[in-house]
Amino acid sequence: MKAMEQIGDCTLYLGDCMDVMPHLGHFDALVTDPPYGIGESGGKSKTRSNLANADKYEHLGWDDRLAQEEIDVARSMCRHHIVFGGNYYELPPTPCWLVWNKLNTGDFADCELAWTNLNQAVRKIDLLWNGMIRAERHIDRVHPTQKPVGVMQFCLDQLPADAATVFDPFMGSGTTGVACVQSGKTFVGIEREPSYFDMACQRMQDAVNQPRLFDDPNPKPKPSQAALI
């Protein structure tokens, strides 16, 4: 571990997740977007479509291989699992895949899949992410495989209500952490690349500083059902 930052209820580690994970405890949920081993660590997508400006991403080599061992260790630390790109990994059969329909055009994939160990039916979210044309235009795209906050929020919404602590060993620019801040969940993330770690720290701080929109300053009593007997 090279550095650690505490921002609100978020704990962020700079380092290799295999070095950091042995020093952590257990969490309610693993929610992560690991490398798929398909070379997306800056530049591959620029051969596909001019909708995606991949030239600005530095080639850092983090997506040159699958992180099977890392995912196995991370799963052992958590009760509930959501793993984007799980179709590339050796994982057990599941009744519940989470499907992100990107509503895109060109030769990019129409959807992305997240494997889960949740005991529920397949769920889908439609959220535009078509290169530079995307629903969250107010959020800078600073990572080549960055997910929308709305997609990660959708993932968190699939977890049981008592899943309060979330772990992401492949934090990237921190989107899962931002969604956790907005959902009132405790987040622990690890990122090995200093530039992305710094971005994640800034995004987490910005999220902590921004009031949550669903916090009512004058909450009203919730109606309750009268006892039947």
N, C-alpha and C positions, 0 to 999 in steps of 0.2 A: 504494500500500500504506500502510495507516494503522498497522498493528501486526503483530508477529510473535511467536509463542510457541513455544518448543521444550519439549515434554513427552515424555520418554523418546525413542522413535524416531519421534515424531510432530512434524511442523512445521506450524503453523497460521497462516494469514495472514488478517488482517482487511482487506478491500478488494474492489474489483471485479475479477473474475477476468481480464477483458480487460487490466487494468492490470498484474496480477501475472504472468500466464502468460509474457509475453516474457522474464522474468527467471529462469525456471525451466528445468531441463534436460529430460531424457527419463525416462520411467518404464516399468516393465514392464506396468502395467495401469491403465486408466481404469475406475473403478467409481463410478458417480454416479447421482443421482436429480435431474435438472434440472427446472426449471419446465416445465409442459406447456402453459401459456398458457390455462388453463381457469378461472382466478380462484380458486384454492384458497388464496390467501395470507391466510387468516383470515376465516372467516365464511360462506363459500358453503355449507359442509356443514350449517350449522345449520337450513337450510330442508328438509333431507332427513329427518333422524331424530333423535329425542331421545336415541339411544344415543351420539351424538357431541357432546360439549360444546364447540362451536366458539366460543362467546362469549369464551372466555379468550384467544383468539389475536388479536393486534393486526393490523390490515390494513396491510401494509407494501408491497403492490404488486409483490412479486417474481414473482408468477405471472400477470402481465397480458399476457405475450407469450412465444412460443417463443424459446429461446436457441440458434437454429440456428448462428449464427456462432461462438458460444462453444464449442459441442459440436464443430464442425469443427476449431477450433484445438486443443482438448483431445485429440481423436482423433489429430491429427498428432504429438502428443507421446508417444504410448503405443503399445505393440505389441498388447496385448490390450484389448478394449473390452467393457464391460457398461454399458448405458445404460437405466435404467428410463424408462418412457414413450416408448421408442423408436418405438412405433407412431404417435406424433404427429409424428415428425421425418422428414426426408428422409435415409434411410440405405439402404445397399445391401441386397439380398436376403441372407438368412442361413439356414443349416440349423438354427441353435440359438437359439431363444427360451427364456428362463427364465420360468417361469410360477409366480406366487405365488397359490395358492388360499387366499383369506382366510376361508373357511368362515363367511361372514356371512349376514345376513338383511336384509330391507328393500330400499331402492332404491339402495344402494351397489353398486359393481361387484363381481362375484363374484371376479374375479381381477385382478391387475396383471401387466404384461408388461415384461420387460427384453430389449432387443435386444442381441445380442452378435456379435462377429466370430469366435467360436470354432468350430472345425471338429468339431462333435459333434452328437448328436441333441438334440431338445428335452428339457428337464428341468423337473420340477415339484416344488414344496414345498407341503405343506399346513400352514398355521400360522394359528391363530385370531386374527382382528383385526376384531372386530365392534363398532365404536364404542368404548364404554368397557369392553366385554367382550373381553378379549384374553389370549393365552397368557402374555405377559410382564407380568403385573400388578404385578410388583415394580419395573418401570421406569416412571418418570413419562413421560407423553406431553406434551412441551413444544413440539412443532412440529406444525402442522396436517397435514403430509404425512410425518410421521416414520415410518420403516420399523422393524420389529422387528430387533433385533440378530441374531436367528436367521435372518432372511431374508438379511441382508447377509453373514452367515457362510456361508450356502448359496451365495451368489454367489462368494465368495472360493474356496470349495471346488471350483468349476468351472474355475478358472484352472489353467494348467500348474504343476507343482510348483516350477519355478524362477522363478515370478513373485513376486519378493520386495518390490518397491516399488509402492505403490498411490497413485493420484492421484484426488482428488475436488474439482473446481472449484466445486461447489455443496454445500458441506459441511453446511449447515443446523445441526442440533443435534449433529452429529458421530457418527451411528450407524455409518457406514462405518469411521471411525477407531477406534471402540471394538472393532468386529469385527477390525480389523487388529491392534490390541494383543493381543487374545485369541488371534490366530493367529500371532503373532510376526513380522508383516510391518511394514515401514517405511511410514509414511503421511504424505502431504502433502495438506492441505486448504485451501480458500479459502472464506470466507464474508463477504458484504458487510454484513450486518446486525449491529451490535454486540451486541444482546441474544442472538442465536443464537450468535455467536462466543464470548461469555462462557460460555454453556451448554456448547458443544462443548469448551472448555478444561477446564471442571470435570468433564465426563463422561470426557474423556481422562485427566485426572489420577487420577480415581477408578479407572479401568480399569488404569492403570499401577501404582497402589498395591495393587491386589488381586492376590494370587498366581494364576497360571494353574492351573486345576484339573487340566490334563493333564500338569503338570510333576511327575514322580516324583522325590522326594528320594533314592530308592535305586534308580536305574535298573538293570534286569537286562540282561545281554548278550542281544542278539538272535540267535536261531538262524540258522545259515548252512548252505547246502547244500554238501555235499562235492563236490569237483571230480570230473567224470565220467572224466577221464583223468589 
